[in-house]
């Protein structure tokens, strides 16, 4: 376990004050974030290659739930606890920059666009503790090749929670889900 010191600048009178934030080095996987939902994924796969439509997901099932499946986390009566970030590209091509639209805005769009969504499902209750969507921003398609199975995008988005962030998603090198 290593420790990182971060300055606290919330109150001007506390200039120079620091907080200790523990970091655990036993999980080397990079963390992905979709708004306030951040986790180190177990899987990062393209779920759908279609005519101009591509769906990619990064997800991690909650180990406390003792579930073995390749299904994405979901809330409800047949809940699958965990976290997920899903990116859908609509008519985007490699090298393109497309806007991030909410699902409501996407219904009226005739131009290329992307939708992004994240969810965190509680193992005890099966309820969604966080369910966010990107409401604005841009997705840069760095590489998109269904024949080679390559999907690499940079997402810059403002999420429905008000959180803004940037994340690189690259499926190369990730093994397929085998439940």
Phi and psi restraints in degrees (value plus and minus 20) as a CYANA .aco file:
   2 UNK   PHI    -133.2   -93.2
   2 UNK   PSI     144.8   184.8
   3 UNK   PHI    -144.9  -104.9
   3 UNK   PSI     121.9   161.9
   4 UNK   PHI    -138.9   -98.9
   4 UNK   PSI     115.9   155.9
   5 UNK   PHI    -120.3   -80.3
   5 UNK   PSI     106.9   146.9
   6 UNK   PHI    -138.8   -98.8
   6 UNK   PSI     114.4   154.4
   7 UNK   PHI     -93.5   -53.5
   7 UNK   PSI     123.1   163.1
   8 UNK   PHI    -122.1   -82.1
   8 UNK   PSI      95.5   135.5
   9 UNK   PHI    -136.5   -96.5
   9 UNK   PSI       3.2    43.2
  10 UNK   PHI     -90.5   -50.5
  10 UNK   PSI     -56.3   -16.3
  11 UNK   PHI    -141.6  -101.6
  11 UNK   PSI     103.7   143.7
  12 UNK   PHI     -75.2   -35.2
  12 UNK   PSI     -49.1    -9.1
  13 UNK   PHI     -90.1   -50.1
  13 UNK   PSI     -33.9     6.1
  14 UNK   PHI    -122.0   -82.0
  14 UNK   PSI       4.1    44.1
  15 UNK   PHI     -77.5   -37.5
  15 UNK   PSI     110.1   150.1
  16 UNK   PHI      74.4   114.4
  16 UNK   PSI     -29.9    10.1
  17 UNK   PHI     -94.4   -54.4
  17 UNK   PSI     124.6   164.6
  18 UNK   PHI    -150.2  -110.2
  18 UNK   PSI     139.3   179.3
  19 UNK   PHI    -143.3  -103.3
  19 UNK   PSI     124.9   164.9
  20 UNK   PHI    -112.9   -72.9
  20 UNK   PSI     102.4   142.4
  21 UNK   PHI    -134.5   -94.5
  21 UNK   PSI      93.7   133.7
  22 UNK   PHI     -91.3   -51.3
  22 UNK   PSI     123.5   163.5
  23 UNK   PHI    -145.6  -105.6
  23 UNK   PSI     115.3   155.3
  24 UNK   PHI    -119.5   -79.5
  24 UNK   PSI     101.9   141.9
  25 UNK   PHI    -108.3   -68.3
  25 UNK   PSI     -20.1    19.9
  26 UNK   PHI     -98.7   -58.7
  26 UNK   PSI     -27.6    12.4
  27 UNK   PHI    -139.8   -99.8
  27 UNK   PSI      75.1   115.1
  28 UNK   PHI     -98.6   -58.6
  28 UNK   PSI     -26.2    13.8
  29 UNK   PHI     -86.2   -46.2
  29 UNK   PSI     120.9   160.9
  30 UNK   PHI     -90.1   -50.1
  30 UNK   PSI     126.6   166.6
  31 UNK   PHI    -105.3   -65.3
  31 UNK   PSI     123.5   163.5
  32 UNK   PHI    -133.6   -93.6
  32 UNK   PSI     131.7   171.7
  33 UNK   PHI    -154.1  -114.1
  33 UNK   PSI     121.0   161.0
  34 UNK   PHI    -150.5  -110.5
  34 UNK   PSI      73.4   113.4
  35 UNK   PHI      48.4    88.4
  35 UNK   PSI    -146.1  -106.1
  36 UNK   PHI    -109.3   -69.3
  36 UNK   PSI     -18.4    21.6
  37 UNK   PHI    -115.7   -75.7
  37 UNK   PSI      87.1   127.1
  38 UNK   PHI    -145.3  -105.3
  38 UNK   PSI     118.7   158.7
  39 UNK   PHI    -186.2  -146.2
  39 UNK   PSI     141.4   181.4
  40 UNK   PHI    -112.0   -72.0
  40 UNK   PSI      92.4   132.4
  41 UNK   PHI     -91.6   -51.6
  41 UNK   PSI     128.5   168.5
  42 UNK   PHI    -106.6   -66.6
  42 UNK   PSI     -47.8    -7.8
  43 UNK   PHI    -156.8  -116.8
  43 UNK   PSI     125.1   165.1
  44 UNK   PHI    -165.8  -125.8
  44 UNK   PSI      81.7   121.7
  45 UNK   PHI    -157.4  -117.4
  45 UNK   PSI     133.1   173.1
  46 UNK   PHI    -101.6   -61.6
  46 UNK   PSI     101.2   141.2
  47 UNK   PHI    -110.3   -70.3
  47 UNK   PSI     -44.8    -4.8
  48 UNK   PHI    -171.5  -131.5
  48 UNK   PSI     105.6   145.6
  49 UNK   PHI    -132.4   -92.4
  49 UNK   PSI     100.1   140.1
  50 UNK   PHI    -155.2  -115.2
  50 UNK   PSI    -195.1  -155.1
  51 UNK   PHI     -90.1   -50.1
  51 UNK   PSI      72.0   112.0
  52 UNK   PHI      60.1   100.1
  52 UNK   PSI     -18.6    21.4
  53 UNK   PHI    -140.6  -100.6
  53 UNK   PSI     107.6   147.6
  54 UNK   PHI    -155.1  -115.1
  54 UNK   PSI     113.4   153.4
  55 UNK   PHI    -143.2  -103.2
  55 UNK   PSI     105.1   145.1
  56 UNK   PHI    -141.7  -101.7
  56 UNK   PSI     123.9   163.9
  57 UNK   PHI    -157.1  -117.1
  57 UNK   PSI     123.9   163.9
  58 UNK   PHI    -136.7   -96.7
  58 UNK   PSI     110.2   150.2
  59 UNK   PHI    -172.2  -132.2
  59 UNK   PSI     141.1   181.1
  60 UNK   PHI    -163.6  -123.6
  60 UNK   PSI     104.4   144.4
  61 UNK   PHI    -101.7   -61.7
  61 UNK   PSI     128.7   168.7
  62 UNK   PHI     -93.0   -53.0
  62 UNK   PSI     100.7   140.7
  63 UNK   PHI     -83.8   -43.8
  63 UNK   PSI     -45.6    -5.6
  64 UNK   PHI     -87.3   -47.3
  64 UNK   PSI     -42.7    -2.7
  65 UNK   PHI     -99.1   -59.1
  65 UNK   PSI     -37.0     3.0
  66 UNK   PHI      34.7    74.7
  66 UNK   PSI      27.4    67.4
  67 UNK   PHI    -130.8   -90.8
  67 UNK   PSI     114.0   154.0
  68 UNK   PHI    -137.7   -97.7
  68 UNK   PSI      86.6   126.6
  69 UNK   PHI    -181.1  -141.1
  69 UNK   PSI     139.8   179.8
  70 UNK   PHI    -120.6   -80.6
  70 UNK   PSI     -13.2    26.8
  71 UNK   PHI     -94.6   -54.6
  71 UNK   PSI     131.1   171.1
  72 UNK   PHI     -94.6   -54.6
  72 UNK   PSI     131.6   171.6
  73 UNK   PHI     -76.8   -36.8
  73 UNK   PSI     122.7   162.7
  74 UNK   PHI    -174.0  -134.0
  74 UNK   PSI     131.7   171.7
  75 UNK   PHI    -112.2   -72.2
  75 UNK   PSI     145.8   185.8
  76 UNK   PHI     102.9   142.9
  76 UNK   PSI    -187.1  -147.1
  77 UNK   PHI     -83.3   -43.3
  77 UNK   PSI     -57.7   -17.7
  78 UNK   PHI    -128.4   -88.4
  78 UNK   PSI      37.5    77.5
  79 UNK   PHI     -85.5   -45.5
  79 UNK   PSI     127.9   167.9
  80 UNK   PHI    -142.5  -102.5
  80 UNK   PSI      84.3   124.3
  81 UNK   PHI     -90.0   -50.0
  81 UNK   PSI     124.9   164.9
  82 UNK   PHI     132.0   172.0
  82 UNK   PSI    -182.9  -142.9
  83 UNK   PHI    -150.2  -110.2
  83 UNK   PSI     129.7   169.7
  84 UNK   PHI    -172.8  -132.8
  84 UNK   PSI     130.4   170.4
  85 UNK   PHI    -146.7  -106.7
  85 UNK   PSI     108.7   148.7
  86 UNK   PHI    -142.4  -102.4
  86 UNK   PSI     111.1   151.1
  87 UNK   PHI    -138.1   -98.1
  87 UNK   PSI     107.6   147.6
  88 UNK   PHI    -137.5   -97.5
  88 UNK   PSI     105.3   145.3
  89 UNK   PHI    -124.1   -84.1
  89 UNK   PSI     114.6   154.6
  90 UNK   PHI    -141.3  -101.3
  90 UNK   PSI      88.6   128.6
  91 UNK   PHI      41.7    81.7
  91 UNK   PSI       9.7    49.7
  92 UNK   PHI    -111.6   -71.6
  92 UNK   PSI     129.5   169.5
  93 UNK   PHI    -142.1  -102.1
  93 UNK   PSI     140.1   180.1
  94 UNK   PHI     -76.6   -36.6
  94 UNK   PSI     116.1   156.1
  95 UNK   PHI      69.0   109.0
  95 UNK   PSI     -29.6    10.4
  96 UNK   PHI    -100.9   -60.9
  96 UNK   PSI     133.5   173.5
  97 UNK   PHI    -136.2   -96.2
  97 UNK   PSI      98.6   138.6
  98 UNK   PHI    -141.9  -101.9
  98 UNK   PSI     128.4   168.4
  99 UNK   PHI     -94.3   -54.3
  99 UNK   PSI     129.2   169.2
 100 UNK   PHI    -106.6   -66.6
 100 UNK   PSI     104.6   144.6
 101 UNK   PHI    -138.9   -98.9
 101 UNK   PSI     131.0   171.0
 102 UNK   PHI     -90.6   -50.6
 102 UNK   PSI     142.4   182.4
 103 UNK   PHI     -81.3   -41.3
 103 UNK   PSI     -54.2   -14.2
 104 UNK   PHI     -86.2   -46.2
 104 UNK   PSI     -65.0   -25.0
 105 UNK   PHI     -86.2   -46.2
 105 UNK   PSI     -54.5   -14.5
 106 UNK   PHI     -83.6   -43.6
 106 UNK   PSI     -49.0    -9.0
 107 UNK   PHI     -81.5   -41.5
 107 UNK   PSI     -48.4    -8.4
 108 UNK   PHI    -118.8   -78.8
 108 UNK   PSI     -24.2    15.8
 109 UNK   PHI     -99.6   -59.6
 109 UNK   PSI     117.3   157.3
 110 UNK   PHI    -132.0   -92.0
 110 UNK   PSI     -24.9    15.1
 111 UNK   PHI    -119.0   -79.0
 111 UNK   PSI     142.9   182.9
 112 UNK   PHI     -78.2   -38.2
 112 UNK   PSI     123.2   163.2
 113 UNK   PHI    -179.7  -139.7
 113 UNK   PSI     154.3   194.3
 114 UNK   PHI    -153.0  -113.0
 114 UNK   PSI     128.2   168.2
 115 UNK   PHI    -140.1  -100.1
 115 UNK   PSI     124.7   164.7
 116 UNK   PHI    -153.1  -113.1
 116 UNK   PSI     121.3   161.3
 117 UNK   PHI    -164.1  -124.1
 117 UNK   PSI     127.9   167.9
 118 UNK   PHI    -157.2  -117.2
 118 UNK   PSI     132.2   172.2
 119 UNK   PHI    -167.5  -127.5
 119 UNK   PSI     125.4   165.4
 120 UNK   PHI    -149.3  -109.3
 120 UNK   PSI      97.9   137.9
 121 UNK   PHI    -129.4   -89.4
 121 UNK   PSI     108.8   148.8
 122 UNK   PHI     -94.4   -54.4
 122 UNK   PSI     111.2   151.2
 123 UNK   PHI     -90.7   -50.7
 123 UNK   PSI     -48.7    -8.7
 124 UNK   PHI     -95.5   -55.5
 124 UNK   PSI     -64.5   -24.5
 125 UNK   PHI    -123.5   -83.5
 125 UNK   PSI     -39.8     0.2
 126 UNK   PHI      55.8    95.8
 126 UNK   PSI     -11.2    28.8
 127 UNK   PHI    -111.4   -71.4
 127 UNK   PSI     132.4   172.4
 128 UNK   PHI     -97.3   -57.3
 128 UNK   PSI      95.2   135.2
 129 UNK   PHI    -100.2   -60.2
 129 UNK   PSI     -45.0    -5.0
 130 UNK   PHI    -167.1  -127.1
 130 UNK   PSI     114.4   154.4
 131 UNK   PHI    -165.2  -125.2
 131 UNK   PSI      81.3   121.3
 132 UNK   PHI    -142.1  -102.1
 132 UNK   PSI     136.8   176.8
 133 UNK   PHI    -155.3  -115.3
 133 UNK   PSI     132.9   172.9
 134 UNK   PHI     -91.0   -51.0
 134 UNK   PSI     113.6   153.6
 135 UNK   PHI    -130.4   -90.4
 135 UNK   PSI     -36.3     3.7
 136 UNK   PHI    -183.2  -143.2
 136 UNK   PSI     147.6   187.6
 137 UNK   PHI     110.3   150.3
 137 UNK   PSI    -177.5  -137.5
 138 UNK   PHI    -170.1  -130.1
 138 UNK   PSI     122.6   162.6
 139 UNK   PHI    -134.0   -94.0
 139 UNK   PSI     106.0   146.0
 140 UNK   PHI    -120.9   -80.9
 140 UNK   PSI      99.8   139.8
 141 UNK   PHI    -107.2   -67.2
 141 UNK   PSI      84.4   124.4
 142 UNK   PHI    -102.8   -62.8
 142 UNK   PSI     -57.8   -17.8
 143 UNK   PHI    -174.7  -134.7
 143 UNK   PSI     113.0   153.0
 144 UNK   PHI    -168.2  -128.2
 144 UNK   PSI      85.0   125.0
 145 UNK   PHI    -164.9  -124.9
 145 UNK   PSI      82.5   122.5
 146 UNK   PHI     -86.1   -46.1
 146 UNK   PSI     -54.0   -14.0
 147 UNK   PHI     -82.8   -42.8
 147 UNK   PSI     -60.1   -20.1
 148 UNK   PHI    -113.6   -73.6
 148 UNK   PSI     -27.3    12.7
 149 UNK   PHI      53.3    93.3
 149 UNK   PSI       6.5    46.5
 150 UNK   PHI    -117.2   -77.2
 150 UNK   PSI     113.0   153.0
 151 UNK   PHI    -163.9  -123.9
 151 UNK   PSI      92.9   132.9
 152 UNK   PHI    -159.7  -119.7
 152 UNK   PSI      96.1   136.1
 153 UNK   PHI    -156.9  -116.9
 153 UNK   PSI     133.5   173.5
 154 UNK   PHI    -132.9   -92.9
 154 UNK   PSI     103.4   143.4
 155 UNK   PHI    -127.3   -87.3
 155 UNK   PSI     102.1   142.1
 156 UNK   PHI    -136.6   -96.6
 156 UNK   PSI      92.8   132.8
 157 UNK   PHI    -163.5  -123.5
 157 UNK   PSI     133.4   173.4
 158 UNK   PHI    -124.8   -84.8
 158 UNK   PSI     109.6   149.6
 159 UNK   PHI    -118.8   -78.8
 159 UNK   PSI     144.2   184.2
 160 UNK   PHI     -81.2   -41.2
 160 UNK   PSI     -40.4    -0.4
 161 UNK   PHI     -98.6   -58.6
 161 UNK   PSI     -29.9    10.1
 162 UNK   PHI      76.8   116.8
 162 UNK   PSI     -29.6    10.4
 163 UNK   PHI     -94.7   -54.7
 163 UNK   PSI     117.8   157.8
 164 UNK   PHI    -137.3   -97.3
 164 UNK   PSI     127.9   167.9
 165 UNK   PHI    -190.0  -150.0
 165 UNK   PSI     152.8   192.8
 166 UNK   PHI    -150.2  -110.2
 166 UNK   PSI     117.9   157.9
 167 UNK   PHI    -167.1  -127.1
 167 UNK   PSI     118.1   158.1
 168 UNK   PHI    -119.9   -79.9
 168 UNK   PSI     109.9   149.9
 169 UNK   PHI    -137.4   -97.4
 169 UNK   PSI     105.4   145.4
 170 UNK   PHI    -160.1  -120.1
 170 UNK   PSI      93.5   133.5
 171 UNK   PHI    -101.1   -61.1
 171 UNK   PSI     -31.6     8.4
 172 UNK   PHI     -81.3   -41.3
 172 UNK   PSI     111.7   151.7
 173 UNK   PHI      70.5   110.5
 173 UNK   PSI     -26.6    13.4
 174 UNK   PHI    -110.3   -70.3
 174 UNK   PSI     110.0   150.0
 175 UNK   PHI     -91.7   -51.7
 175 UNK   PSI     131.2   171.2
 176 UNK   PHI     -86.6   -46.6
 176 UNK   PSI     135.9   175.9
 177 UNK   PHI     -92.0   -52.0
 177 UNK   PSI     111.1   151.1
 178 UNK   PHI    -153.5  -113.5
 178 UNK   PSI      73.8   113.8
